[in-house]
Amino acid sequence: MIAVLGLLIGVVVGVFVQPEVPNAVVPYLPIAVVAALDAVFGGVRAMLDGIFDDKVFVVSFLSNVVVAALIVFLGDQLGVGSQLSTGVVVVLGIRIFSNAAAIRRHVFRA
């Protein structure tokens, strides 16, 4: 629950402060956000299933963001950054929707 509150506070602060994002980080930010959302949805699903572990959540959150950013960085270095970015978004999107469906089934019993 603390992670969800931290995420919400971070979003609210980001909306009001509107920080400047360095140009070097701009290509990686959307991928990092999608990777973080994947970890959050996975954490919510684990919490509803009764198997949530805060250490696993933190490691999952950080590793998702770092691995996704490294894949996009590697793609940029190889000249195929947009293709790898699309692949990362598709894979993480499938995981997000899978977790969202499991959360919906758990909450609505449907």
GIDALIN-V268152 format. One line per field, one symbol per residue. ss: DSSP state (H for helix, E for strand, L for the rest). phi: phi as a letter, one per 40 degrees, with the letter a starting at -180 (. if undefined). psi: psi as a letter, one per 20 degrees, with the letter a starting at -180 (. if undefined). Layout:
ss->???
phi->???
psi->???
This chain:
ss->LHHHHHHHHHHHHHHHHLLLLLLLLHHHHHHHHHHHHHHHHHHHHHHHHLLLLHHHHHHHHHHHHHHHHHHHHHHHHHLLHHHHHHHHHHHHHHHHHHHHHHHHHHHHLL
phi->.ccccccccccccccccfccccdccdcccccccccccdcccccccccccgbcbcccccccdccdccccccccccccccgbdcccccccccccccccccccccccccccfb
psi->hhggghggggggghghhmqppqhhighighghgghghghghhggghghijkpphghgggggghggggghhgggghghijkghghggggggghgggghghhghgghggik.
